């Protein structure tokens, strides 16, 4: 089932926000650890992120000798936050994480959001124990990250992020907690501001190129502001020399600005669209039309100027005409906040649905639409859009965001970001999981603009009310990753993972024919059986193995290496109706009928006539005989029975299908009230698992 923020992260109407989960390996919380340190009168030393070189670099030896210093060793009177947390508290050090610094700068603009990430219940005065904590959003939950206050320094100066005031340490400690979250300081090299914004808020990021922006960009920004979103903008640079360079219009290149307002003003008989921008420096402003002292304001009514809070202070905040804004700025970043991050007076909030899933090679790592033979095996999610937007009766606006999980931590294992994207189709009626032919003959309704190796790909859509299938994929098939799929919609949307049903429609075996009614095939089968069975007219697992290996080895159209004794024992368990541990002829004959059907099934789905079945075809093959499984079970089967080239030969296919039917029939027999649940004692559990 989809996970909905509305159920678990509601923070409207004065409810307390959800408690962040402690992340220390010993399970203890910040409060417990601090209390213990105060009682024992010692400063905290974090065992999970020790003051060692490995916490800084993972790919190389540390180029210089760092010394780990506590703030009290670096400043005579250290403070956590001095005079409020502001943009000037954030100075970049010897680490390529300016993307993180820009996000922290935006964080300081919203008091409530800042207090969530940087809890105010800590300082260097009362209750100081060398321990601090910060809260981040990670994969659908808020987590509490604890750090000690030992910071990397060289010659008693901080090496990485620091405040302009040498006595202030909240930003340096925040960076350390973020480095711990991802495994090391080095893991923070390279990223996007939106990525950190999402980790600070649980929101979904969007990026717009103002030169290629949609026609309704003004309305998109207006709705974002109404929903309490964090908005930033910047001017591109062509070289590092242009970074922080001031233009003749007073704007700064390569610098992160915040968007704080949007409005329209009456000017000489016409409406002019304005946008308000803030320079986090608190100074250096736009000097063109509609700037603080421009002549345009002289033609605006005093009450309107008051409504727009227009002033001539050099405070870093200024108005621009929207068209001038698009001409001068290149990028806009929007972080759409989830309901739990919003204040009670926010005009509106998004409806949010979230799914977690995996691309597993051999089962659900089907690649993009270019690889049609496997594309359909990717996870599929159905979204039902019922109510149109308030300002447009014809469409429903929603944002789809696909995030690959844990890739920054996995860098030290040589795994980098995969190239990801998604496609949206109009859903057919009544389908639990959409097959290959649907995607072969039906065009998509929308898609992500491109496949790209970013942590998250997000896109805004406006489609008519209806049911849609979202297919998230890695570009190439057989690539593995875990992912998070989020849908932010203006109105409530019902969502469900497709193919999540587990059920089996297993027909009862046919009644055996009488001896005098046997066909020529059955008579030949009886002669073979009698030759091997001996005087008791029943065959054991070893005898069954001999018969089947002899018969199947002559089938040239299937790849066959011989059945194992375990598989033959599973066949006996499935067919032995009288619990003798052997198969009598009538039981063997029923199995033989099954075997012929399974051989035909195998050949039908061996589309390339290789003698093997692709593990990606397992869902369709099983579904054709009434067995429907979800992605997790199919992933397990592929890992168990497929080889390194994602092929399943016939003996593994037979083992798989016999064990599946065995388990399903046992479960159905025990589930007497058809509830879908059974209760087993330990002895029963052992008995069943050992025999199946």
Secondary structure in CASP SS format (residue, H / E / C, confidence):
PFRMAT SS
TARGET T0000
AUTHOR 0000-0000-0000
METHOD secondary structure of the structure
MODEL  1
X C 1.00
X C 1.00
X E 1.00
X E 1.00
X H 1.00
X H 1.00
X H 1.00
X H 1.00
X C 1.00
X C 1.00
X C 1.00
X C 1.00
X C 1.00
X C 1.00
X C 1.00
X C 1.00
X C 1.00
X C 1.00
X C 1.00
X C 1.00
X E 1.00
X E 1.00
X C 1.00
X C 1.00
X C 1.00
X C 1.00
X C 1.00
X C 1.00
X C 1.00
X H 1.00
X H 1.00
X H 1.00
X H 1.00
X H 1.00
X H 1.00
X H 1.00
X H 1.00
X H 1.00
X H 1.00
X H 1.00
X C 1.00
X C 1.00
X C 1.00
X C 1.00
X C 1.00
X C 1.00
X C 1.00
X C 1.00
X C 1.00
X C 1.00
X C 1.00
X C 1.00
X H 1.00
X H 1.00
X H 1.00
X C 1.00
X C 1.00
X C 1.00
X C 1.00
X C 1.00
X C 1.00
X C 1.00
X C 1.00
X C 1.00
X C 1.00
X C 1.00
X E 1.00
X E 1.00
X E 1.00
X E 1.00
X H 1.00
X H 1.00
X H 1.00
X H 1.00
X C 1.00
X C 1.00
X C 1.00
X C 1.00
X E 1.00
X C 1.00
X C 1.00
X C 1.00
X C 1.00
X C 1.00
X C 1.00
X C 1.00
X H 1.00
X H 1.00
X H 1.00
X C 1.00
X E 1.00
X C 1.00
X C 1.00
X C 1.00
X C 1.00
X C 1.00
X C 1.00
X H 1.00
X H 1.00
X H 1.00
X H 1.00
X H 1.00
X H 1.00
X H 1.00
X H 1.00
X H 1.00
X H 1.00
X C 1.00
X C 1.00
X C 1.00
X H 1.00
X H 1.00
X H 1.00
X H 1.00
X H 1.00
X H 1.00
X H 1.00
X C 1.00
X C 1.00
X C 1.00
X C 1.00
X C 1.00
X C 1.00
X C 1.00
X C 1.00
X C 1.00
X C 1.00
X C 1.00
X C 1.00
X C 1.00
X E 1.00
X E 1.00
X E 1.00
X E 1.00
X E 1.00
X E 1.00
X E 1.00
X E 1.00
X C 1.00
X C 1.00
X E 1.00
X E 1.00
X E 1.00
X E 1.00
X E 1.00
X E 1.00
X E 1.00
X E 1.00
X C 1.00
X E 1.00
X E 1.00
X E 1.00
X E 1.00
X E 1.00
X C 1.00
X C 1.00
X E 1.00
X E 1.00
X C 1.00
X C 1.00
X C 1.00
X E 1.00
X C 1.00
X C 1.00
X C 1.00
X C 1.00
X C 1.00
X E 1.00
X C 1.00
X H 1.00
X H 1.00
X H 1.00
X H 1.00
X H 1.00
X H 1.00
X H 1.00
X H 1.00
X H 1.00
X H 1.00
X H 1.00
X H 1.00
X H 1.00
X C 1.00
X C 1.00
X C 1.00
X H 1.00
X H 1.00
X H 1.00
X C 1.00
X C 1.00
X C 1.00
X C 1.00
X H 1.00
X H 1.00
X H 1.00
X H 1.00
X H 1.00
X H 1.00
X H 1.00
X H 1.00
X H 1.00
X C 1.00
X C 1.00
X E 1.00
X E 1.00
X E 1.00
X E 1.00
X E 1.00
X E 1.00
X H 1.00
X H 1.00
X H 1.00
X C 1.00
X C 1.00
X C 1.00
X C 1.00
X H 1.00
X H 1.00
X H 1.00
X H 1.00
X H 1.00
X H 1.00
X H 1.00
X H 1.00
X H 1.00
X H 1.00
X C 1.00
X C 1.00
X C 1.00
X E 1.00
X E 1.00
X E 1.00
X E 1.00
X E 1.00
X C 1.00
X C 1.00
X C 1.00
X C 1.00
X C 1.00
X H 1.00
X H 1.00
X H 1.00
X C 1.00
X C 1.00
X C 1.00
X E 1.00
X C 1.00
X C 1.00
X C 1.00
X C 1.00
X C 1.00
X E 1.00
X C 1.00
X C 1.00
X C 1.00
X C 1.00
X E 1.00
X E 1.00
X E 1.00
X E 1.00
X E 1.00
X E 1.00
X E 1.00
X E 1.00
X E 1.00
X E 1.00
X E 1.00
X C 1.00
X C 1.00
X E 1.00
X E 1.00
X E 1.00
X E 1.00
X E 1.00
X E 1.00
X E 1.00
X E 1.00
X E 1.00
X E 1.00
X C 1.00
X C 1.00
X C 1.00
X C 1.00
X C 1.00
X C 1.00
X C 1.00
X C 1.00
X C 1.00
X C 1.00
X C 1.00
X C 1.00
X C 1.00
X C 1.00
X C 1.00
X H 1.00
X H 1.00
X H 1.00
X H 1.00
X H 1.00
X C 1.00
X C 1.00
X H 1.00
X H 1.00
X H 1.00
X H 1.00
X H 1.00
X H 1.00
X C 1.00
X C 1.00
X C 1.00
X C 1.00
X C 1.00
X C 1.00
X C 1.00
X C 1.00
X C 1.00
X E 1.00
X E 1.00
X E 1.00
X E 1.00
X E 1.00
X H 1.00
X H 1.00
X H 1.00
X H 1.00
X H 1.00
X H 1.00
X H 1.00
X C 1.00
X C 1.00
X E 1.00
X E 1.00
X E 1.00
X E 1.00
X E 1.00
X E 1.00
X C 1.00
X C 1.00
X H 1.00
X H 1.00
X H 1.00
X C 1.00
X C 1.00
X C 1.00
X C 1.00
X C 1.00
X C 1.00
X C 1.00
X C 1.00
X C 1.00
X E 1.00
X E 1.00
X E 1.00
X E 1.00
X E 1.00
X E 1.00
X E 1.00
X E 1.00
X E 1.00
X C 1.00
X C 1.00
X C 1.00
X C 1.00
X C 1.00
X C 1.00
X C 1.00
X C 1.00
X C 1.00
X C 1.00
X C 1.00
X C 1.00
X H 1.00
X H 1.00
X H 1.00
X H 1.00
X C 1.00
X C 1.00
X C 1.00
X C 1.00
X E 1.00
X E 1.00
X E 1.00
X E 1.00
X E 1.00
X E 1.00
X C 1.00
X C 1.00
X C 1.00
X E 1.00
X C 1.00
X C 1.00
X E 1.00
X C 1.00
X C 1.00
X C 1.00
X E 1.00
X E 1.00
X E 1.00
X E 1.00
X E 1.00
X E 1.00
X E 1.00
X E 1.00
X E 1.00
X C 1.00
X C 1.00
X C 1.00
X C 1.00
X H 1.00
X H 1.00
X H 1.00
X H 1.00
X H 1.00
X C 1.00
X C 1.00
X C 1.00
X C 1.00
X C 1.00
X C 1.00
X E 1.00
X E 1.00
X E 1.00
X E 1.00
X E 1.00
X E 1.00
X E 1.00
X C 1.00
X C 1.00
X C 1.00
X C 1.00
X C 1.00
X C 1.00
X C 1.00
X C 1.00
X C 1.00
X H 1.00
X H 1.00
X H 1.00
X H 1.00
X H 1.00
X H 1.00
X C 1.00
X C 1.00
X C 1.00
X C 1.00
X E 1.00
X E 1.00
X C 1.00
X C 1.00
X C 1.00
X C 1.00
X E 1.00
X C 1.00
X C 1.00
X C 1.00
X E 1.00
X E 1.00
X E 1.00
X E 1.00
X E 1.00
X E 1.00
X E 1.00
X E 1.00
X C 1.00
X C 1.00
X E 1.00
X E 1.00
X E 1.00
X E 1.00
X E 1.00
X E 1.00
X E 1.00
X E 1.00
X E 1.00
X C 1.00
X C 1.00
X C 1.00
X C 1.00
X C 1.00
X C 1.00
X E 1.00
X E 1.00
X E 1.00
X E 1.00
X E 1.00
X E 1.00
X E 1.00
X E 1.00
X E 1.00
X C 1.00
X C 1.00
X C 1.00
X E 1.00
X E 1.00
X E 1.00
X E 1.00
X E 1.00
X C 1.00
X C 1.00
X C 1.00
X C 1.00
X C 1.00
X E 1.00
X E 1.00
X C 1.00
X C 1.00
X C 1.00
X C 1.00
X C 1.00
X C 1.00
X C 1.00
X C 1.00
X C 1.00
X C 1.00
X H 1.00
X H 1.00
X H 1.00
X C 1.00
X C 1.00
X H 1.00
X H 1.00
X H 1.00
X H 1.00
X H 1.00
X H 1.00
X H 1.00
X H 1.00
X H 1.00
X H 1.00
X H 1.00
X H 1.00
X H 1.00
X H 1.00
X C 1.00
X C 1.00
X C 1.00
X C 1.00
X E 1.00
X E 1.00
X C 1.00
X H 1.00
X H 1.00
X H 1.00
X H 1.00
X H 1.00
X H 1.00
X H 1.00
X H 1.00
X H 1.00
X H 1.00
X H 1.00
X H 1.00
X C 1.00
X C 1.00
X C 1.00
X C 1.00
X C 1.00
X C 1.00
X C 1.00
X C 1.00
X C 1.00
X C 1.00
X C 1.00
X C 1.00
X H 1.00
X H 1.00
X H 1.00
X H 1.00
X H 1.00
X H 1.00
X H 1.00
X H 1.00
X H 1.00
X H 1.00
X H 1.00
X C 1.00
X C 1.00
X C 1.00
X C 1.00
X C 1.00
X C 1.00
X C 1.00
X E 1.00
X E 1.00
X H 1.00
X H 1.00
X H 1.00
X H 1.00
X H 1.00
X H 1.00
X H 1.00
X H 1.00
X H 1.00
X H 1.00
X H 1.00
X H 1.00
X H 1.00
X H 1.00
X H 1.00
X H 1.00
X H 1.00
X H 1.00
X H 1.00
X H 1.00
X H 1.00
X C 1.00
X C 1.00
X C 1.00
X C 1.00
X C 1.00
X C 1.00
X C 1.00
X E 1.00
X E 1.00
X H 1.00
X H 1.00
X H 1.00
X H 1.00
X H 1.00
X H 1.00
X H 1.00
X H 1.00
X H 1.00
X C 1.00
X C 1.00
X C 1.00
X E 1.00
X E 1.00
X C 1.00
X C 1.00
X H 1.00
X H 1.00
X H 1.00
X H 1.00
X H 1.00
X H 1.00
X H 1.00
X H 1.00
X H 1.00
X H 1.00
X H 1.00
X C 1.00
X C 1.00
X C 1.00
X C 1.00
X C 1.00
X E 1.00
X E 1.00
X C 1.00
X H 1.00
X H 1.00
X H 1.00
X H 1.00
X H 1.00
X H 1.00
X H 1.00
X H 1.00
X H 1.00
X H 1.00
X H 1.00
X H 1.00
X H 1.00
X H 1.00
X H 1.00
X H 1.00
X H 1.00
X H 1.00
X H 1.00
X H 1.00
X H 1.00
X C 1.00
X C 1.00
X C 1.00
X C 1.00
X C 1.00
X C 1.00
X C 1.00
X C 1.00
X C 1.00
X C 1.00
X C 1.00
X H 1.00
X H 1.00
X H 1.00
X H 1.00
X H 1.00
X H 1.00
X H 1.00
X H 1.00
X H 1.00
X H 1.00
X C 1.00
END
